[in-house]
Amino acid sequence: MKANKVICRIAFSSMLLLGILPSTSAQDLYMPRNIKNAYTKETRTISGKPGRRYWQNKGSYAINLLVQPPSRTIYGEETIQYVNNSPDTLRYVVLRLICNIHKPQAPRSGYTSSDFLTKGVIIDTLVINGTAVSFNNDVGTVANVQLPEALVPGETTKFSIRWHYDMSVLSGREGSIDSTTFYLAYSYPRISVYDDYNGWDRIEHADRVEFYSDFNDYKVAVTVPANYVVWGTGVLQNADEVLQPAIAGRLIASYTSDIPAHIATASEMQQHQVTRQQEWNTWRFKADNIADVTYGLSDHYVWDAASVIVDSAANRRASVQAAYNDAATDFHHSVEYARYALNWFSHNWPGVAYPFPVMTAFQGYADMEYPMMVNDATVGDNLTFARLVQDHEIAHTWFPFYMGINESRYAFMDEGWATTLEYLIGLSQGDKAAADRFYKEFRVDGYINDPSAEEDQPIISMSNQVSGRGYGNNAYGKPSLAYLALKDMLGDALFKKCLHAYMDNWNGKHPIPWDFFNSFNTASGQQLNWFWNNWFFSNNYIDLGIKNVQQKNGAVSLSVINTGGFAVPFDIIVNYADGSSDTVHQTPAVWKQDSRQAVFSIPTGKKEVAGIRVDGNLFMDAEKKDNEWKR
């Protein structure tokens, strides 16, 4: 038997190295037909790694934006060199125009005010490989564009586009912050993702679910009047051309400084001492292999900066910046908080060095993440909440931007992780009780105390097809609980090994849930499909109860009934008549064999048991009255 076990282990390890596993490991989990086809075509593997035939397309964007506040009309022109790395011949492309969400006739996930509405994006000219192509502007956020000539595998097509649009008065993920402060997100037409499992991404943006983008290269020029500063994705290429020498010197010094400092004060902005005093300044930024670019501008925002080491091995620093109205008291701490966050996330959880050269926090209204930027509302003197929101948005750097996640279909792959990282960094800030309390109140309480059907939809449900709190809890709280349950079960060391394996496999690519599940299976050396099925493919919820308590022969026996079904960790707390107590922790592994009941025997010695309760802490119980037994 011992020899046979060794042979089996060797065979299993060999299959892992080859990227295959016995078919049952994949078939245990529900898998849509298009996902199965990706495995058949060998673009993905059951080991969790990209397959030998994995591919993804790419664009190189050169974008020029002209902004003239207080006019809200944005003018743009761009060239896109789009490379078809797929094995398919493309006869059309899908153009994505996210700011068409502002059209009155656009489908939206909820009510909006008239201040949100505009005429949308107007394509003025579209030229493809030198051929002018007519474009019907009566479209939503996605539009088919027929190619004059088919784009065959391995070839490149050049798109030249001119457009304009009016920025909305009501600011959300983008828009007018005030009459001379704008946030330009999704401000350019882009080619939608064409991938190996779904073809063209044609999901309309409806202002609830978020985004899915290829990894592209960008050169962006933003032209604004004198006295406007521009912050954005990428490295500023021409600080000396747009800034006064003293201000440019401060900015350059901040790149190696640990101490937050003003690059430009409110007074200096007001007295026009910051930018070059010419009619127009063109700010040039560059970013490669990144999912998106976004820019904010203002003629009165304060500008702070410092830097922080994010990769200790290479001694690599990232610039940390903030742009805000001087009256926003919380933003005066933004650079300090962001420095801590980038350092902590890079060296602890997820424990992967911040992958970009810059992080800028911009005061707006969205509480939203973008590559190298966050757009957060001010909350005044509530510094704890301000820090938590900024931590959450910065955590999105890794999920979805480093990992290339399809948020519009599988929001739990990024929001769930950002919620988990938000909690873990909160623990590091010194008050576990406060971190636990906020997580339970903000992420769990509303879900677990709402018995409606939409709360118990499987997490794997496509994000664009669930709504309201059903979307919110499937994207944020429930998957975060699943990740924390898995961390509890595997232990920190193995959990981190698995997380890093997944991130190593898929950073800069487009992972789907099954890539995540399979990466963890392989890296852990365990068959975790029972856990994935329990948490991601079920209608389970959290509800434990105690039954069948008996004390005899120096031990107390009891059954813990799992009415809700989720494989959750919990503590069994035994209180004795003499006032003492014992706590026995149980990981989710206790539910592997029987997801509905677990039987325990706990040594008590000669002490008389006065009461027993089960406590899941973060894993709040839907029905608490059966969580406690008293003699």
C-alpha positions in Angstrom: 0.0 0.0 0.0 2.8 2.4 0.9 4.5 2.0 -2.5 1.2 2.5 -4.3 0.6 5.7 -2.4 4.1 7.0 -3.4 3.4 6.1 -7.1 0.0 7.9 -6.9 1.6 11.0 -5.5 4.3 11.1 -8.2 1.6 10.7 -10.9 -0.5 13.4 -9.4 2.5 15.8 -9.2 3.4 15.1 -12.8 -0.1 15.9 -13.9 0.1 19.2 -12.0 3.3 20.1 -13.8 1.8 19.3 -17.2 -1.2 21.5 -16.4 -3.8 18.7 -16.3 -5.7 17.0 -13.6 -8.2 14.1 -13.6 -11.4 15.3 -15.3 -13.4 15.1 -12.1 -11.6 18.0 -10.6 -12.9 20.3 -13.3 -16.3 18.7 -13.6 -17.1 18.9 -9.9 -17.7 22.6 -10.5 -20.4 24.0 -12.8 -18.8 25.4 -15.9 -20.6 27.2 -18.7 -20.1 25.8 -22.2 -18.0 28.7 -23.4 -15.6 28.2 -20.4 -15.4 24.5 -21.2 -14.4 25.5 -24.8 -11.5 27.5 -23.5 -10.1 24.4 -21.8 -10.7 22.4 -24.9 -8.9 24.9 -27.0 -6.0 24.9 -24.5 -6.1 28.6 -23.7 -6.6 27.7 -20.1 -5.6 24.7 -18.0 -7.0 22.8 -15.1 -3.8 23.5 -13.2 -4.9 27.1 -13.1 -2.2 28.4 -15.4 -2.8 30.0 -18.8 -2.7 27.3 -21.5 -0.1 27.0 -24.2 -2.5 28.7 -26.6 -3.5 31.5 -24.4 -3.6 34.9 -26.1 -5.0 38.4 -25.6 -5.2 41.4 -27.9 -3.6 44.8 -27.3 -3.8 48.4 -28.3 -1.3 51.2 -28.3 -3.2 54.5 -27.7 -1.9 58.1 -28.5 -4.5 60.4 -27.0 -4.8 64.2 -27.1 -7.5 65.8 -24.9 -8.4 69.5 -24.9 -10.2 70.9 -21.9 -11.3 74.5 -21.4 -13.0 75.1 -18.1 -15.5 76.3 -17.2 -16.8 74.9 -20.6 -17.7 71.3 -20.0 -17.1 70.3 -23.6 -14.1 67.9 -23.9 -12.4 67.5 -27.3 -10.3 64.5 -28.1 -8.4 62.8 -30.9 -6.5 59.5 -30.8 -4.7 56.9 -32.8 -5.0 53.3 -31.8 -2.7 50.6 -33.2 -4.7 47.5 -32.4 -3.0 44.1 -32.6 -5.0 40.9 -33.3 -3.2 38.2 -31.3 -6.2 35.9 -31.5 -6.4 32.9 -33.9 -9.6 34.5 -35.4 -10.1 36.8 -38.3 -11.9 39.9 -37.1 -14.3 41.5 -39.6 -15.6 44.1 -37.2 -14.5 45.6 -33.8 -16.6 46.7 -30.9 -16.1 50.3 -29.9 -16.8 51.1 -26.3 -18.1 54.6 -25.4 -18.6 54.5 -21.7 -19.7 58.2 -21.4 -22.8 57.4 -23.4 -24.2 56.3 -20.1 -25.2 60.0 -19.8 -27.6 59.8 -22.8 -31.3 60.1 -21.7 -32.1 56.9 -23.6 -29.2 54.9 -22.2 -30.2 51.8 -20.1 -29.2 52.5 -16.4 -29.4 50.4 -13.3 -31.3 53.1 -11.4 -32.8 56.6 -11.4 -30.6 59.6 -12.2 -31.2 63.4 -12.1 -31.3 65.6 -15.1 -27.8 67.0 -14.1 -26.4 63.6 -15.1 -27.8 63.7 -18.6 -25.9 64.9 -21.7 -26.0 64.1 -25.4 -23.2 61.6 -24.9 -20.1 61.1 -27.0 -20.1 62.4 -30.6 -17.7 60.7 -33.0 -16.7 63.4 -35.4 -14.4 61.4 -37.7 -13.4 57.7 -37.8 -10.6 56.6 -40.1 -9.4 53.0 -40.3 -6.1 52.2 -42.0 -6.5 55.4 -44.0 -10.2 54.8 -45.0 -12.8 57.1 -43.7 -15.7 55.2 -42.1 -19.1 56.6 -41.3 -20.2 56.2 -37.7 -23.8 56.3 -36.5 -23.7 58.2 -33.2 -27.2 56.9 -32.2 -25.6 54.1 -30.1 -25.2 53.1 -26.4 -22.0 52.3 -24.6 -21.0 49.7 -27.2 -21.1 49.9 -31.0 -20.1 47.6 -33.8 -17.7 49.1 -36.4 -17.3 47.2 -39.6 -13.7 47.0 -40.8 -12.9 48.1 -44.4 -10.6 45.1 -44.5 -10.6 42.0 -42.3 -8.0 42.0 -39.5 -6.3 38.6 -39.8 -4.4 36.9 -36.9 -1.1 38.6 -36.1 -1.8 41.8 -38.0 -2.4 45.4 -36.8 -5.1 47.9 -37.7 -4.7 51.6 -37.2 -7.8 53.6 -36.0 -7.8 57.4 -36.0 -10.7 59.0 -34.1 -11.8 62.5 -33.4 -14.7 63.1 -30.9 -16.2 65.5 -28.4 -18.6 65.2 -25.5 -20.1 67.3 -22.7 -19.1 66.5 -19.2 -22.1 66.1 -16.9 -22.9 68.6 -14.2 -23.5 65.8 -11.7 -20.3 64.0 -11.0 -20.1 60.3 -10.3 -17.3 58.2 -11.5 -16.5 61.1 -13.8 -17.8 64.6 -14.3 -17.6 68.1 -12.9 -16.4 68.4 -9.3 -16.9 72.1 -9.4 -16.9 74.7 -12.2 -13.1 74.6 -12.6 -12.4 71.1 -11.3 -13.0 68.2 -13.6 -12.5 64.4 -13.4 -11.9 62.9 -16.9 -12.5 59.1 -16.6 -13.6 56.9 -19.6 -13.0 60.0 -21.7 -11.8 58.3 -24.9 -13.3 55.7 -27.3 -11.7 52.4 -26.8 -11.8 49.0 -28.4 -13.6 46.5 -26.3 -12.1 43.3 -25.1 -12.0 40.4 -27.4 -11.1 37.3 -25.4 -10.7 33.6 -25.6 -13.9 32.5 -23.8 -16.5 35.0 -24.8 -15.3 36.8 -28.0 -16.3 40.5 -28.0 -17.3 42.0 -24.7 -20.7 43.6 -25.5 -22.1 44.1 -22.1 -23.6 47.7 -22.0 -22.3 49.8 -19.1 -25.4 50.6 -17.0 -23.6 52.5 -14.1 -23.7 49.7 -11.6 -21.2 46.9 -12.6 -17.8 48.1 -13.5 -15.3 47.5 -16.2 -13.3 45.1 -18.3 -10.2 46.3 -20.2 -7.3 45.0 -22.2 -3.7 45.8 -21.1 -2.7 48.7 -23.4 0.1 51.2 -23.9 -0.8 54.9 -23.5 0.7 58.2 -24.4 -1.7 61.0 -23.3 -1.5 64.7 -23.7 -4.0 66.9 -21.8 -4.1 70.5 -22.9 -5.5 73.0 -20.4 -5.4 76.8 -19.9 -2.6 78.3 -17.7 -3.0 77.9 -14.0 -4.6 74.4 -14.3 -2.7 71.4 -12.8 -3.4 68.0 -14.3 -3.0 64.8 -12.3 -3.4 61.3 -13.9 -2.5 57.8 -14.8 1.1 57.4 -15.8 4.4 59.3 -15.3 4.4 63.0 -16.0 6.9 63.4 -18.9 7.3 67.2 -19.0 7.2 68.7 -15.5 9.7 71.4 -16.5 7.5 72.5 -19.4 4.3 73.0 -17.5 5.5 73.9 -13.9 7.3 76.8 -12.5 10.9 75.8 -11.7 10.4 75.9 -7.9 7.3 73.7 -8.1 8.9 71.2 -10.5 11.8 71.0 -8.1 9.5 70.2 -5.2 7.8 67.5 -7.3 11.1 65.9 -8.3 12.3 66.0 -4.6 9.1 64.2 -3.5 10.0 61.2 -5.6 12.6 60.2 -3.1 11.2 61.7 0.1 9.4 59.9 2.9 7.9 63.1 4.3 4.6 64.4 2.9 4.9 68.0 1.7 3.0 70.6 -0.3 4.0 70.7 -3.9 1.5 73.6 -4.4 -0.4 75.3 -1.6 -3.8 76.9 -2.0 -2.2 80.3 -1.8 0.3 79.5 -4.6 -2.5 78.2 -6.8 -4.6 81.3 -6.2 -1.6 83.6 -6.9 -0.8 81.7 -10.2 2.7 80.7 -8.9 2.4 77.0 -9.9 2.2 76.5 -13.7 4.0 78.1 -16.5 2.3 81.3 -17.4 1.5 80.7 -21.1 -1.9 80.6 -22.6 -2.0 76.8 -22.8 -0.1 74.0 -21.1 0.0 70.5 -22.5 0.6 67.9 -19.8 2.1 64.7 -21.1 1.8 61.3 -19.4 3.0 57.8 -20.3 1.8 54.4 -19.0 2.5 51.0 -20.5 0.7 47.6 -20.1 -2.2 49.1 -18.1 -6.0 48.7 -18.2 -7.1 52.3 -18.4 -6.1 56.0 -18.0 -7.9 58.8 -16.2 -7.1 62.4 -15.4 -8.2 65.1 -13.0 -7.6 68.9 -13.3 -8.2 72.0 -11.2 -7.1 75.6 -10.9 -7.3 75.7 -7.1 -6.7 72.2 -5.6 -3.9 71.8 -3.2 -1.1 69.4 -4.3 0.7 67.2 -1.8 3.3 64.4 -2.4 5.9 62.1 -1.0 7.0 58.6 -1.9 7.4 55.1 -0.3 9.4 52.0 -0.9 7.1 49.4 -2.4 9.7 46.8 -3.4 12.3 46.4 -0.7 14.4 43.9 -2.8 14.8 46.4 -5.6 14.5 49.5 -3.4 11.9 50.7 -5.8 9.7 53.7 -4.8 6.3 54.8 -5.8 5.3 58.5 -5.9 2.3 59.2 -3.6 0.2 62.3 -4.4 -3.0 64.0 -3.4 -5.1 66.7 -5.0 -7.9 68.4 -3.0 -9.8 71.4 -2.0 -8.0 72.9 1.0 -11.2 72.8 3.1 -11.3 69.0 2.9 -9.6 68.3 6.3 -9.4 64.6 5.8 -7.4 65.0 2.5 -4.6 66.7 4.4 -3.8 63.2 5.7 -4.2 61.5 2.3 -0.5 61.1 1.4 0.3 59.9 4.9 -2.4 57.3 4.7 -1.6 56.2 1.2 2.1 55.8 2.0 1.1 53.4 4.8 -1.3 51.5 2.5 1.1 51.0 -0.4 3.8 49.8 2.0 1.5 47.5 3.9 -0.3 46.0 0.9 3.1 45.5 -0.8 4.7 43.7 2.1 1.8 41.9 3.8 -1.4 41.2 2.0 -1.5 40.6 -0.8 2.3 40.8 -0.3 3.0 41.7 -4.0 4.9 45.0 -4.6 2.7 47.8 -5.8 3.2 47.5 -9.6 2.9 51.1 -10.7 5.1 54.2 -10.3 2.4 56.6 -9.0 -0.7 56.7 -6.8 -2.8 59.8 -6.7 -5.8 60.5 -4.5 -8.2 63.0 -6.1 -11.0 64.6 -4.2 -14.3 64.0 -6.0 -17.5 62.2 -5.3 -17.1 58.6 -6.6 -15.2 56.6 -4.0 -13.9 54.8 -7.1 -10.6 53.2 -8.2 -8.7 53.7 -11.5 -5.2 52.7 -12.5 -2.8 54.8 -10.4 -5.6 57.0 -9.1 -8.5 57.0 -6.7 -11.4 59.5 -6.7 -12.8 59.8 -3.2 -15.3 62.1 -1.5 -14.3 64.1 1.5 -15.9 63.0 4.8 -14.5 66.0 6.8 -13.2 65.1 10.3 -14.1 61.4 10.1 -10.5 60.4 9.5 -11.1 56.7 10.3 -13.7 56.3 7.6 -11.7 58.5 5.1 -8.7 56.2 5.6 -10.8 53.1 5.2 -12.4 54.2 1.9 -9.0 55.2 0.5 -7.5 51.9 1.6 -10.3 50.0 -0.2 -9.8 51.9 -3.4 -6.0 51.6 -3.4 -6.4 47.9 -2.8 -8.1 47.7 -6.1 -4.7 48.2 -7.7 -4.1 44.5 -7.4 -7.7 43.5 -8.2 -8.7 44.3 -10.9 -5.9 46.3 -12.5 -2.9 44.0 -11.9 -5.0 41.0 -12.5 -7.1 42.1 -15.5 -10.4 40.9 -14.1 -13.7 41.1 -15.9 -15.6 43.1 -13.3 -18.7 43.4 -15.4 -19.3 39.6 -15.2 -17.4 38.6 -12.0 -17.3 41.5 -9.6 -16.5 39.2 -6.7 -13.1 38.7 -8.2 -12.1 42.3 -7.4 -14.6 43.8 -4.9 -14.4 40.7 -2.7 -10.6 41.0 -2.5 -10.6 44.8 -2.0 -13.1 44.2 0.9 -10.8 41.6 2.4 -7.7 43.7 2.1 -9.6 46.7 3.6 -10.3 44.5 6.6 -6.8 43.1 6.9 -5.1 46.5 6.7 -7.6 47.7 9.3 -6.4 45.1 11.7 -2.8 46.3 11.2 -3.8 49.8 12.3 -4.1 48.7 15.9 -7.8 48.3 16.8 -9.1 44.8 16.0 -12.4 45.4 17.8 -13.0 48.5 15.6 -12.0 46.7 12.4 -14.3 43.7 13.3 -17.2 46.1 14.2 -17.0 48.0 11.0 -16.7 44.9 8.8 -19.7 43.4 10.5 -21.8 46.5 10.4 -20.9 47.6 6.9 -20.2 44.3 5.1 -22.3 41.6 6.8 -25.2 42.9 8.9 -27.4 44.1 6.0 -26.9 40.8 4.1 -27.4 38.3 6.9 -30.4 40.0 8.4 -32.2 40.2 5.0 -33.9 36.9 4.3 -35.0 37.8 0.8 -34.2 35.6 -2.2 -31.8 38.0 -3.9 -29.4 37.8 -0.9 -28.8 34.1 -1.4 -28.1 33.9 -5.1 -24.9 32.1 -5.8 -21.8 34.3 -5.8 -20.9 32.9 -9.2 -24.0 34.5 -10.7 -23.0 37.0 -13.4 -22.7 40.5 -11.8 -24.6 42.2 -14.6 -27.6 40.0 -14.0 -28.1 40.6 -10.3 -29.3 43.9 -8.9 -29.7 46.0 -5.7 -28.3 44.5 -2.5 -28.1 41.1 -4.3 -25.4 42.6 -6.4 -23.7 44.5 -3.6 -23.5 41.5 -1.2 -22.5 39.0 -4.0 -19.7 41.4 -5.0 -18.4 42.6 -1.6 -19.4 40.9 1.6 -20.1 37.3 0.7 -17.0 36.6 -1.4 -14.8 38.4 1.2 -16.2 36.1 3.9 -15.4 33.2 1.6 -11.8 34.4 1.2 -11.4 34.9 5.0 -12.9 31.4 5.6 -10.4 29.9 3.2 -7.6 31.8 4.9 -8.7 30.5 8.3 -8.8 26.9 6.9 -5.5 26.9 5.1 -3.6 29.0 7.5 -1.7 32.2 6.5 1.4 30.6 5.0 -0.4 28.2 2.7 -3.1 30.8 1.8 -0.5 33.3 0.8 1.3 30.6 -1.3 -1.9 29.9 -3.1 -2.7 33.6 -3.6 0.7 34.3 -5.0 0.5 31.3 -7.3 -2.8 32.7 -8.7 -1.4 36.2 -9.1 1.8 34.9 -10.7 -0.3 32.9 -13.1 -2.6 35.7 -14.2 -1.2 39.2 -13.6 -1.3 41.1 -16.8 -3.8 38.6 -18.2 -7.6 38.0 -17.9 -8.4 35.4 -15.2 -11.9 34.0 -14.7 -13.2 32.3 -11.6 -12.2 28.8 -12.6 -8.6 30.0 -13.0 -8.7 31.2 -9.4 -10.2 28.0 -8.1 -7.8 25.8 -10.1 -4.8 27.9 -9.1 -5.6 27.4 -5.4 -6.3 23.7 -5.9 -2.9 23.2 -7.5 -0.9 25.4 -5.2 -2.4 24.0 -2.0 -2.1 20.4 -3.2 -5.6 19.9 -2.0 -8.9 19.2 -3.8 -10.9 22.3 -2.7 -13.8 21.9 -5.1 -16.0 21.0 -2.1 -15.2 24.5 -0.7 -15.8 26.3 -4.0 -19.1 24.5 -4.5 -20.2 25.4 -1.0 -19.4 29.1 -1.1 -19.6 30.1 -4.8 -22.1 27.8 -6.4 -24.7 27.4 -3.7 -27.7 29.3 -2.2 -26.2 28.9 1.3 -26.1 31.5 4.0 -24.8 31.6 7.6 -26.8 30.0 10.4 -25.4 27.7 13.0 -27.1 26.1 16.1 -26.3 23.9 19.1 -28.1 20.6 19.8 -27.6 17.4 21.8 -25.4 18.7 24.6 -24.3 16.1 27.1 -21.7 16.1 29.8 -20.2 12.9 31.1 -16.9 11.1 31.7 -14.9 14.4 31.9 -16.1 15.8 28.5 -19.0 17.6 27.0 -20.4 16.4 23.7 -22.5 18.5 21.4 -23.7 18.8 17.8 -23.4 22.0 15.8 -26.1 22.2 13.1 -25.3 24.1 10.0 -28.8 25.2 8.9 -27.5 27.9 6.5 -25.0 25.6 4.8 -21.9 27.8 4.4 -18.6 26.3 5.5 -17.8 28.9 8.1 -15.2 29.0 10.9 -16.5 29.4 14.4 -15.5 29.2 18.1 -17.1 26.9 20.6 -17.1 28.7 23.9 -17.6 26.5 27.0 -18.5 28.4 30.2 -18.1 26.7 33.5 -19.9 27.1 36.8 -16.8 28.4 38.5 -16.6 31.3 36.1 -13.8 30.0 33.9 -14.2 29.2 30.2 -12.5 27.4 27.3 -12.6 28.4 23.6 -12.1 25.8 20.9 -11.7 27.2 17.3 -13.1 25.2 14.4 -12.0 25.9 10.8 -14.3 25.4 7.8 -12.7 22.0 7.3 -15.1 20.6 9.8 -17.8 20.8 7.1 -16.0 19.0 4.4 -17.5 15.6 5.0 -20.9 16.7 6.2 -21.9 20.3 5.5 -25.0 20.1 7.7 -23.8 18.7 11.1 -20.6 18.3 13.1 -20.2 16.5 16.4 -17.7 17.5 19.0 -16.4 16.2 22.3 -14.5 18.7 24.4 -12.6 17.7 27.6 -13.9 19.4 30.7 -12.1 17.6 33.5 -14.1 17.9 36.7 -15.5 21.3 35.9 -19.3 21.6 35.6 -20.5 23.1 32.3 -22.8 26.1 32.8 -23.3 27.0 29.2 -22.0 26.7 25.7 -22.3 29.0 22.7 -21.0 29.1 19.1 -19.6 32.4 17.9 -18.6 33.1 14.3 -17.5 36.7 14.9 -17.3 38.2 11.4 -19.4 35.3 10.2 -22.6 36.7 11.7 -25.5 34.3 12.3 -28.9 34.7 10.7 -30.7 33.2 13.7 -28.9 33.7 17.0 -31.4 32.2 19.5 -30.1 28.7 18.9 -26.4 29.7 19.2 -26.4 29.2 23.0 -27.2 26.4 25.4 -27.5 26.9 29.1 -27.8 24.3 31.8 
